Amino acid sequence: MTKIILSGCSGKMGHFITRVIEERNDCEVACGVDTYDCGDYDFTVYKSFDDIKEKYDAIIDFSNPSVLDTMLDYAITKSVPAVICTTGYSEEQVKEIKNASEKIGIFYSGNMSLGINLMVELCKMATKVFAQHGDNFDIEIVEKHHNLKLDAPSGTALMIADGISEASEKEKQYVYDRHSYRKKREKNEIGIHSIRGGTIVGEHEVIFAGRDEVVSIKHEAHSKEVFAVGSVNAAVFMKNKESGIYDMSDLLAE
């Protein structure tokens, strides 16, 4: 039985994760951490990590970038692995996560969906194939989310772009906005475009535009529960894991 601390339990994703855990018999929520106590859980919700008394095996963090330092300090002090699902981190915060992984196990992914991670692998494959046959395809990423999402581009869009860059023979440049550009598109660019509106859960499309043909790879999330399921799977996977950075490819390979 994997006992989980749920950071950000009072948010929408916290409720989804709680519901997913209730339907499983291999894990349970030991307690929650959130500055706002929604008051409708069977487990105790603390306002601070320092107040936690329960025993646990992993932390799932689906909160806010401002919580990162406190969460990592606690995880390192208690030697407990962390599943980091929050997005919108600065470059400095990403460095903090990587530094912390030298001391504890950290599962860090821009997206917890199995489908998205398959999409990344397909995009990497397409990038390699096109590179072997002239590299004449321009790459653009379009991501769509609801009108309450704070960060842009999405962490998932950046994860996809990073995967494509990793598979590319030439260094890629990310271009987020073209309105100030008065020149033709460079071959090494990956255009990344953000759309915010309505209640869109999450859509990501990668467009490979070549001469007289276009290949599109697209993923749609119709419910946030797909991310909740992935995060719980990751927490169970991380129990007793040694220090290091882990992601969905490690979980799928096990």
Long-range contacts (C-beta under 8 A, 24 or more apart in sequence): 1-26, 1-27, 1-28, 2-26, 2-27, 2-28, 2-57, 2-58, 2-235, 2-236, 2-239, 3-27, 3-28, 3-29, 3-30, 3-54, 3-55, 3-56, 3-57, 3-58, 4-28, 4-29, 4-30, 4-56, 4-57, 4-58, 4-59, 4-60, 4-232, 4-235, 5-29, 5-30, 5-31, 5-32, 5-33, 5-52, 5-54, 5-56, 5-58, 5-59, 5-60, 5-80, 6-31, 6-32, 6-33, 6-60, 6-62, 7-32, 7-33, 7-34, 7-49, 7-59, 7-60, 7-61, 7-62, 7-63, 7-67, 7-71, 8-33, 8-34, 8-61, 8-62, 8-63, 8-64, 8-67, 8-86, 9-33, 9-34, 9-38, 9-41, 9-45, 10-34, 10-36, 10-37, 10-38, 10-45, 11-62, 11-63, 12-224, 13-62, 13-85, 13-224, 13-227, 13-228, 13-231, 14-62, 16-224, 16-225, 16-227, 16-228, 17-60, 17-62, 17-228, 17-231, 17-232, 19-225, 19-228, 20-225, 20-228, 20-229, 20-232, 21-232, 24-232, 26-236, 27-232, 27-235, 27-236, 30-54, 30-55, 30-56, 31-56, 33-63, 34-63, 49-73, 49-74, 50-74, 56-80, 57-81, 57-235, 57-239, 57-240, 58-82, 58-83, 58-235, 58-236, 58-238, 58-239, 59-83, 59-235, 60-85, 60-231, 60-232, 60-234, 60-235, 61-85, 61-86, 62-86, 62-231, 65-89, 65-90, 65-93, 68-93, 68-96, 68-97, 69-96, 72-96, 72-97, 72-100, 75-100, 75-104, 76-100, 76-103, 76-104, 79-103, 79-104, 80-104, 81-105, 81-106, 81-107, 81-238, 81-239, 81-241, 82-106, 82-107, 82-238, 83-107, 83-231, 83-234, 83-235, 83-238, 84-108, 85-109, 85-112, 85-227, 85-231, 87-151, 87-154, 87-155, 87-156, 88-150, 88-151, 88-155, 89-155, 97-245, 98-245, 101-243, 101-244, 101-245, 102-243, 103-243, 104-243, 105-238, 105-241, 105-242, 105-243, 105-244, 105-246, 106-244, 106-245, 106-246, 107-234, 107-235, 107-237, 107-238, 107-246, 107-247, 107-251, 108-245, 108-246, 108-247, 109-159, 109-230, 109-234, 109-247, 109-248, 110-154, 110-155, 110-156, 110-158, 110-159, 111-155, 111-156, 111-159, 111-227, 111-230, 112-226, 112-227, 112-228, 112-229, 112-230, 112-231, 112-234, 112-248, 113-219, 113-221, 113-226, 113-227, 113-230, 114-226, 114-230, 114-248, 114-252, 115-219, 115-221, 115-226, 116-156, 116-159, 116-160, 116-204, 116-219, 116-221, 117-248, 117-249, 117-252, 119-160, 119-204, 119-206, 119-217, 119-218, 119-219, 120-159, 120-160, 120-163, 121-163, 122-217, 123-160, 123-163, 123-164, 123-167, 123-206, 123-217, 124-163, 124-164, 124-166, 124-167, 125-167, 126-208, 126-215, 126-217, 127-164, 127-167, 127-168, 128-167, 130-208, 130-210, 131-167, 131-168, 131-169, 135-169, 135-170, 135-187, 136-210, 136-211, 137-208, 137-209, 137-210, 137-215, 138-185, 138-187, 138-189, 138-191, 138-208, 138-209, 138-210, 139-164, 139-172, 139-189, 139-190, 139-191, 139-206, 139-207, 139-208, 139-209, 140-190, 140-191, 140-192, 140-193, 140-206, 140-207, 140-209, 141-190, 141-191, 141-192, 141-193, 141-204, 141-205, 141-206, 141-207, 142-193, 142-195, 142-203, 142-204, 142-205, 142-207, 143-192, 143-193, 143-194, 143-195, 143-202, 143-203, 143-204, 143-205, 144-194, 144-195, 144-196, 144-197, 144-200, 144-202, 144-203, 144-204, 145-194, 145-195, 145-196, 145-200, 145-201, 145-202, 145-203, 146-196, 146-197, 146-198, 146-199, 146-200, 146-201, 147-196, 147-197, 147-198, 147-199, 149-196, 152-194, 152-196, 153-192, 153-193, 153-194, 154-194, 154-202, 154-204, 156-202, 156-204, 157-192, 157-194, 157-204, 158-192, 160-204, 160-206, 161-190, 161-192, 164-190, 164-206, 165-190
